[in-house]
Amino acid sequence: MNTTKFNQFLNQISEASLFVIDANIPLDAYEAIDISKKNEALLNFDTSSSEAWEKYMESYLKTNKKEVAFGGYLEQRNLYDRSTYFKKVAENEKRNIHLGTDLWCKENTLVLAVLAGEIHSFKNNMNHGDYGPTVILKHVIATETFYSLYGHLSKESIENMKIGTVFLQGQVLGTLGAAEVNGDYAPHLHFQIIRNLEDNFGDYPGVASQQNISFYEGNCPNPNLLLKLAVPN
């Protein structure tokens, strides 16, 4: 199935928004956010500090009277420059284009299986700026097999997890981790759809370089095809 048809397939799975965090948080409590390098507000605090990021997100949500800030698909971000894990490469190879949707909210927020599936793999990706505890679900719908990735979880989320365990749509997978365990970020979920895992286990690139973006954009479609969150025009 080509990229266009697969995107249509994802979009048609559900007419309604699918929840990937606590379904008790109503959709009207979500607010879109841009943390790309175009956001001049990021010049006003130390973006290398997870504590400063947390204060920024708390202020953003309070100002907008919301509970969840979301966005980020294909955003080009300077955020990753703080980590040598991402930065020590040639400029054209720098991975700074975000391949998933981030949902910024409180630590310990429930994380849900977006669709029914089984645990493909899980892992604590412990590099600075990485995912921290991560879960990948395998989904088989009709003739299509694809995967969903949930990053920046709590350690408790993967302590008793077993490969092959089946989760129903909307079932609790885990909870969001704090900066100390989630790769040193303000609490948030990195949610990503992946067509071909390429033999990865408990991990998959969440950001791409400009030279590789064509492949990754096709392999990692917009998660909002499932979430259907309202975004500004």
C-alpha positions in Angstrom: 0.0 0.0 0.0 1.5 3.3 -1.0 1.9 6.3 1.4 -1.2 8.1 0.3 -3.4 5.0 0.6 -2.0 4.1 3.9 -2.7 7.6 5.3 -6.2 7.2 4.1 -6.4 3.8 5.7 -5.3 5.3 9.1 -7.7 8.2 8.8 -10.6 5.9 8.2 -10.0 3.6 11.2 -12.1 5.9 13.3 -14.3 8.9 12.6 -13.9 10.0 16.2 -10.7 11.2 17.9 -8.8 8.3 19.5 -7.3 8.9 22.9 -3.7 8.1 23.7 -3.6 9.7 27.2 -6.2 9.8 30.0 -9.6 9.8 28.3 -11.1 11.7 31.2 -9.2 14.8 30.0 -11.7 16.3 27.5 -10.6 17.3 24.0 -11.5 20.9 24.7 -8.7 20.9 27.3 -6.1 20.4 24.6 -4.2 23.3 23.1 -1.8 23.2 20.1 1.8 24.4 20.7 4.7 25.1 18.4 8.1 24.5 19.9 10.0 24.7 16.6 12.9 27.1 16.1 10.3 29.6 14.8 8.9 30.1 18.4 10.6 33.2 19.7 9.4 32.5 23.2 12.0 29.8 23.4 14.7 32.5 23.4 13.5 33.7 26.8 14.6 30.7 28.9 17.3 28.1 29.1 16.1 25.4 26.7 18.8 23.0 27.9 17.0 22.8 31.3 14.1 20.3 31.8 13.1 22.4 34.8 12.8 25.5 32.7 10.9 23.6 30.0 8.5 22.4 32.7 7.9 25.9 33.9 7.3 27.1 30.3 4.8 24.4 29.7 3.0 25.0 32.9 2.8 28.7 32.1 1.6 28.0 28.6 -1.2 25.7 29.8 -2.2 28.1 32.6 -2.4 31.1 30.2 -4.5 29.1 27.8 -6.6 27.5 30.6 -5.9 24.0 29.2 -4.5 20.7 30.5 -2.6 19.3 27.5 -0.3 21.0 24.9 0.1 19.0 21.8 1.8 19.1 18.4 5.2 18.6 16.8 4.8 16.5 13.7 7.6 17.4 11.3 8.6 20.4 13.4 12.3 21.3 13.0 13.5 21.9 16.5 16.7 23.3 18.1 15.8 21.5 21.3 18.0 18.5 20.6 21.2 20.5 20.3 21.4 20.3 24.1 22.3 16.6 23.9 25.6 15.3 22.5 23.6 12.2 21.6 22.1 14.3 18.8 24.5 17.1 18.2 27.8 15.5 17.5 27.2 15.0 13.8 27.7 16.9 10.6 25.0 19.7 10.1 23.3 17.9 7.2 23.0 14.8 9.3 21.6 16.5 12.4 18.4 14.8 13.5 16.1 17.6 14.4 12.8 17.0 12.5 10.3 15.5 14.8 8.4 12.4 13.6 5.7 12.1 16.2 3.1 14.0 18.1 4.0 15.2 21.6 1.4 15.6 24.3 2.7 17.8 27.2 0.9 17.3 30.4 1.4 16.3 34.1 3.8 13.6 35.3 1.9 10.3 36.0 -0.8 11.0 33.4 -2.2 7.7 32.1 -1.0 6.6 28.7 -3.4 4.5 26.7 -3.2 2.0 23.8 -4.4 4.1 20.8 -5.7 0.9 19.1 -5.9 -2.8 20.1 -2.5 -4.5 19.7 0.2 -6.6 21.3 3.5 -5.6 22.9 6.1 -5.9 20.2 8.9 -4.6 22.5 9.9 -2.3 25.2 13.1 -0.7 26.5 14.6 2.0 28.7 16.4 4.2 26.2 18.7 6.0 28.7 20.7 8.4 26.5 20.4 12.1 27.5 17.6 13.5 25.3 16.3 10.0 24.4 12.9 8.4 25.1 13.6 6.9 28.5 11.1 4.0 29.1 9.5 3.2 25.8 6.8 0.8 24.6 6.0 -0.4 21.0 2.7 -2.0 20.1 2.1 -4.0 17.0 -1.3 -3.6 15.3 -2.9 -5.8 12.6 -6.0 -4.4 11.0 -7.4 -5.9 7.9 -4.3 -6.7 5.8 -2.1 -4.0 7.3 0.5 -4.4 10.0 2.0 -1.3 11.7 3.3 -0.1 15.0 2.7 2.6 17.6 5.5 3.9 19.8 5.0 5.5 23.3 8.0 7.3 24.7 9.0 9.1 27.9 7.1 6.8 30.2 7.7 6.1 33.9 10.0 3.2 34.9 7.0 1.5 36.5 5.3 1.3 33.1 7.7 -1.3 31.8 8.7 -3.2 35.0 6.3 -6.1 34.6 5.6 -5.8 30.9 5.8 -8.9 28.7 6.3 -9.2 24.9 3.1 -10.5 23.3 0.7 -9.2 25.9 -2.5 -8.0 24.2 -3.9 -4.5 25.0 -7.4 -3.4 24.1 -8.0 0.0 22.6 -8.0 2.5 25.4 -6.4 0.2 27.9 -3.8 1.7 30.2 -0.3 1.0 29.0 1.6 3.1 31.6 2.1 6.6 32.9 4.2 9.6 32.0 7.7 9.8 33.6 9.4 12.7 35.2 12.5 14.4 33.8 14.8 12.1 35.9 13.7 9.1 33.9 12.3 10.3 30.6 15.4 11.5 28.9 15.5 14.8 30.8 12.4 16.5 29.4 9.3 18.1 30.9 6.7 15.4 31.3 5.1 14.5 28.0 4.2 11.6 25.7 6.0 11.1 22.4 3.5 9.2 20.2 4.5 7.9 16.8 3.1 5.7 14.1 5.6 3.4 12.3 5.0 1.2 9.2 8.3 -0.6 9.1 10.3 -1.0 12.3 13.4 -2.0 10.4 14.4 -4.6 13.0 14.4 -2.1 15.9 13.4 -3.3 19.4 11.9 -1.0 22.0 13.2 2.0 20.0 12.9 3.8 16.7 14.2 7.2 15.6 11.8 9.9 16.8 13.6 12.7 14.8 15.1 12.7 11.4 17.7 14.7 9.5 16.8 16.8 6.5 18.6 14.4 4.2 16.5 11.4 5.3 13.1 13.1 5.9 11.5 11.8 2.7 11.9 8.2 3.9 10.8 8.9 7.4 7.8 11.0 6.4 6.5 8.0 4.4 7.4 5.5 7.1 6.0 7.5 10.0 2.7 9.1 9.1 1.1 11.9 11.0 -0.3 10.5 14.3 -3.1 13.0 14.0 -4.7 10.8 11.4 -5.8 8.8 14.4 -5.9 11.4 17.2 -7.8 13.9 15.1 -6.9 16.8 17.4 -7.9 20.3 16.1 -4.9 22.2 14.8 -4.8 25.9 13.8 -5.1 26.7 10.1 
